């Protein structure tokens, strides 16, 4: 009976691991890198008592996921994604005293919004969008993860997918705004080393985005990439749920 159970578990694991093929694609590598950076970020936030070095590395995660949401425009809005997002949003109340919408719900909202209002927009509308998002960031940041920064990155990524001539400019502008607000949020301006490292990270993100191509990858890291990519949602939810649930009694 134990052997049969092990076989069933292995079959279930493999069915999800290889549901989109056995060869990792470029988006799998980006998702894998993103989830690793998320783990660094949350280690710094919850375990290392908000250590800025780890938190700085974690600033690379959200832009990667927002980029994928925008570029591929095929977010699978499953009940699991909605449920995890609602649970994490509700759990934030116990830490912050108010609901802060999880980035998972943020993905759904952005994907739905740009499905209804697909890019490219008129240049005047783009300018208005980026201006409003820049101004609204500090207002929405306490209530929405990454506030309006996700809108800018998703919009720019969709332009990139369409090979639009303004795509690289919009990506650069979105990342400059991201750099500015995240530097203020985490006070990276307090030390030249932090600011310099964050600058290099943002430059690396920009280059990854402008050279990104949806293609198959040949790599010795096939299995780790597939595991991290195709279980990224589960990894994100369960590790964050455990960390926050563990620390909740400490807070009170």
C-alpha positions in Angstrom: 0.0 0.0 0.0 2.9 2.4 0.9 4.5 1.6 -2.5 1.3 2.4 -4.3 0.9 5.7 -2.4 4.4 6.7 -3.3 3.8 5.9 -7.0 0.6 8.0 -7.0 2.4 10.9 -5.3 5.3 10.7 -7.8 2.8 10.5 -10.7 1.0 13.6 -9.4 4.2 15.4 -9.0 5.4 14.6 -12.5 2.0 15.4 -14.1 2.3 19.0 -12.9 6.0 19.3 -13.3 5.8 18.3 -17.0 2.3 19.6 -17.8 3.8 22.2 -20.3 6.6 19.9 -21.5 9.8 18.5 -20.2 12.0 21.2 -21.7 12.3 24.5 -19.7 11.4 27.6 -21.5 12.7 31.1 -21.0 9.7 32.1 -18.8 10.5 29.1 -16.6 14.0 30.4 -16.0 12.7 33.9 -15.2 10.0 32.5 -12.8 12.6 30.3 -11.1 15.0 33.3 -10.7 12.0 35.3 -9.4 11.0 32.8 -6.8 14.5 32.4 -5.5 14.7 36.2 -5.1 11.4 36.1 -3.3 12.9 33.7 -0.8 15.9 35.9 -0.3 13.5 38.9 0.3 11.4 37.1 2.9 14.4 35.6 4.6 15.7 39.2 5.1 12.2 40.4 6.2 11.2 37.7 8.6 14.3 35.8 9.6 17.1 38.3 9.4 15.1 41.1 11.0 14.6 43.3 7.9 18.2 43.1 6.8 18.6 45.5 3.9 21.1 43.4 2.0 18.7 40.5 1.6 15.8 42.9 1.0 17.7 44.6 -1.7 18.2 41.3 -3.6 14.5 40.7 -3.2 13.7 43.9 -5.1 14.5 41.9 -8.3 11.6 39.5 -7.8 8.5 41.6 -8.4 9.6 43.2 -11.7 10.3 39.7 -13.2 6.8 38.5 -12.3 5.1 41.6 -13.5 7.1 41.4 -16.7 5.9 37.8 -17.4 2.3 38.8 -16.6 2.5 41.6 -19.2 4.6 39.8 -21.8 2.7 36.6 -22.1 -0.8 38.0 -21.2 -2.1 34.5 -20.5 -2.3 34.4 -16.7 -4.2 31.3 -15.6 -6.7 32.7 -13.1 -7.4 29.5 -11.3 -9.4 29.2 -8.0 -6.1 28.3 -6.3 -4.5 31.6 -7.3 -7.5 33.6 -6.1 -7.8 31.7 -2.9 -4.1 32.1 -2.0 -4.3 35.8 -2.8 -7.3 36.3 -0.6 -5.8 34.4 2.3 -2.5 36.3 2.2 -4.4 39.6 1.8 -6.6 38.8 4.9 -3.5 37.6 6.9 -1.9 41.0 6.3 -4.6 42.5 8.5 -3.0 40.9 11.6 0.4 42.4 10.9 -0.6 45.8 9.5 -3.9 46.5 11.1 -5.5 46.9 7.7 -5.9 44.8 4.5 -3.0 44.9 2.1 -3.9 43.3 -1.3 -1.5 40.5 -2.1 0.6 40.7 -5.2 -1.3 37.5 -6.4 -4.5 39.5 -6.5 -2.5 42.4 -8.1 -1.6 40.0 -10.9 -5.2 39.1 -11.5 -6.4 42.8 -11.5 -3.7 43.9 -13.9 -4.2 41.0 -16.3 -7.9 41.7 -16.4 -7.5 45.4 -16.8 -5.1 45.2 -19.7 -7.3 42.5 -21.3 -10.2 45.1 -21.3 -7.9 48.0 -22.3 -5.1 46.4 -24.4 -1.9 48.3 -25.3 -0.7 50.2 -27.2 -2.4 53.3 -26.1 -2.0 56.8 -27.5 1.2 58.5 -26.4 -0.8 61.1 -24.4 -2.7 58.3 -22.6 0.7 56.6 -21.8 2.0 59.8 -20.4 -1.1 60.3 -18.3 -0.9 56.7 -17.1 2.8 56.9 -16.0 2.3 60.3 -14.4 -0.7 59.1 -12.4 1.1 55.9 -11.3 4.1 57.9 -10.2 2.0 60.3 -8.1 -0.4 57.6 -6.7 2.3 55.2 -5.5 2.8 56.6 -2.0 -1.0 56.8 -1.6 -1.7 53.2 -2.6 1.5 51.5 -1.3 0.1 50.8 2.2 -2.9 49.0 0.7 -1.6 47.3 -2.5 1.6 45.4 -2.8 3.9 47.4 -5.1 1.1 49.9 -5.5 1.1 51.3 -9.1 4.5 50.0 -10.1 3.0 46.8 -11.4 0.8 48.7 -13.8 3.8 50.4 -15.4 5.8 47.1 -15.7 2.9 45.1 -17.1 2.1 47.8 -19.7 5.7 48.1 -20.8 6.1 44.3 -21.0 3.0 44.1 -23.3 4.5 46.7 -25.6 7.7 44.6 -25.7 5.7 41.5 -26.6 4.1 43.5 -29.5 7.6 44.6 -30.6 6.3 48.2 -30.3 8.9 50.9 -31.0 8.3 52.5 -27.6 8.7 49.3 -25.7 12.3 49.7 -24.5 11.7 53.3 -23.6 8.6 52.4 -21.5 10.5 49.6 -19.8 13.3 51.9 -18.9 10.9 54.5 -17.6 9.0 51.9 -15.6 12.2 50.6 -14.0 13.5 54.1 -13.2 10.2 54.8 -11.4 10.5 51.5 -9.6 14.1 52.3 -8.7 13.1 55.7 -7.3 10.2 54.5 -5.1 11.8 51.4 -3.9 15.0 53.3 -2.9 12.8 55.7 -0.9 10.8 52.9 0.7 13.8 51.0 1.8 16.1 54.0 2.3 18.8 52.8 0.0 20.0 56.4 -0.3 21.4 56.0 3.2 24.5 54.1 1.9 26.3 54.4 -1.4 27.0 50.6 -1.4 23.2 49.9 -1.2 22.4 52.4 -3.9 25.1 51.2 -6.2 24.1 47.6 -5.8 20.5 48.4 -6.4 21.4 50.4 -9.5 23.3 47.4 -10.9 20.3 45.1 -10.1 17.9 47.4 -12.0 20.3 47.6 -15.0 20.4 43.8 -15.0 16.6 43.6 -14.9 16.4 46.1 -17.8 18.8 44.1 -20.0 17.1 40.8 -19.2 13.8 42.3 -20.3 14.9 43.9 -23.5 16.7 40.7 -24.6 14.0 38.3 -23.4 12.8 35.9 -26.0 10.2 33.1 -25.5 12.2 30.1 -26.4 13.3 26.7 -25.2 16.4 26.4 -23.0 19.1 23.8 -23.0 20.6 23.6 -19.5 21.9 21.2 -16.9 19.6 22.9 -14.4 16.5 21.6 -16.2 14.9 19.9 -13.1 15.5 22.7 -10.6 14.2 25.3 -13.0 11.1 23.2 -13.7 10.4 22.6 -10.0 10.9 26.2 -9.1 8.9 27.5 -12.0 5.9 25.1 -12.1 5.5 25.1 -8.4 6.2 28.8 -7.9 2.7 29.6 -6.7 2.8 26.9 -4.1 6.3 27.8 -3.0 5.3 31.5 -2.7 2.1 30.8 -0.8 3.2 28.2 1.7 6.5 29.6 2.7 4.9 33.1 3.2 1.9 31.6 5.0 4.2 29.6 7.4 6.4 32.6 8.1 3.6 35.0 8.8 1.6 32.4 10.9 4.7 31.5 12.9 5.5 35.2 13.6 1.9 36.2 14.4 2.0 35.0 18.0 5.3 36.9 18.5 3.8 40.1 17.3 1.0 39.8 19.9 
